Amino acid sequence: MKIVGISGSPNRDGSNSHMIDRALDIARQRGFEVENISLAGADISPCTDCHVCRTENSCPIEDDMAGINSSLASADGIIASSPVYFGTLSGQLKMLFDRTLPLRRNGFLLKDKVGAALAVGASRNGGQEYTVWSIHAWMHIHGMIVVGDNNHFGGITQKAANTDEVGMKTVEDTVNKLCDTLDRLAPV
Ligand SMILES: Cc1cc2nc3c(=O)[nH]c(=O)nc-3n(C[C@H](O)[C@H](O)[C@H](O)COP(=O)(O)O)c2cc1C
């Protein structure tokens, strides 16, 4: 089974990539195939609500989203991480989320995949919980099975994530809950 991790930050080596790298390392050690998607340098334009994906199973915008949508459709589990920007998810991750509309309109292709969310802010209480819920909203609207960290809502850290031991434990607990749930649905 495959778990796709998405780092929703424009920084290639920042806290989000550290959190996703750690989560995917754990998933790999547990026997899952993993794929790491970083939005640092990704070419993703906003959805223009052109309606093409209502009638055709395609999106006319030519950028990195065709490949990303195909990776997401091939996953069994998805773990998405965002920096907190003004109290919610990054614009980069929101643009990716909006551009997954063709997957929903053409057979709910993310339905029943298991999803989990991570967030990191510069402040201890800078909006991480709301950011996690915003990621959960995208997952619920796709019909995904959403899990937390077996305690609260998901992985929550304060920048720099690699120095936040308590926060990184919630990241580890979240990916383990994701793996546990996939194992229960279909043992690897
Ligand atoms: C535009 C912008 C808005 C931000 N807003 C918040 C915020 O509301 N709360 C917070 O705690 N941190 C905020 N930050 C700090 C980022 O969340 C922090 O730098 C992030 O954890 C960096 O993750 P990265 O290293 O993966 O890029 C903001 C940063 C930027 C660039």
The ligand as a Gaussian input file, in Angstrom:
#p B3LYP/6-31G(d) Opt

LIG

0 1
 C        2.794000      34.914000       4.937000
 C        3.123000      34.257000       6.244000
 C        2.168000      34.232000       7.234000
 C        2.429000      33.592000       8.443000
 N        1.444000      33.543000       9.395000
 C        1.671000      32.847000      10.533000
 C        0.629000      32.707000      11.498000
 O       -0.487000      33.174000      11.339000
 N        0.894000      31.984000      12.623000
 C        2.129000      31.427000      12.855000
 O        2.315000      30.794000      13.898000
 N        3.130000      31.541000      11.936000
 C        2.923000      32.229000      10.802000
 N        3.917000      32.317000       9.852000
 C        5.177000      31.591000      10.062000
 C        5.161000      30.240000       9.324000
 O        4.061000      29.447000       9.738000
 C        6.434000      29.479000       9.609000
 O        7.500000      30.237000       9.089000
 C        6.365000      28.103000       9.016000
 O        6.315000      27.212000      10.039000
 C        7.527000      27.781000       8.143000
 O        7.422000      26.448000       7.657000
 P        8.513000      25.988000       6.576000
 O        9.844000      26.086000       7.263000
 O        8.190000      24.604000       6.197000
 O        8.379000      26.930000       5.432000
 C        3.694000      32.979000       8.652000
 C        4.671000      33.022000       7.649000
 C        4.390000      33.651000       6.455000
 C        5.439000      33.649000       5.355000

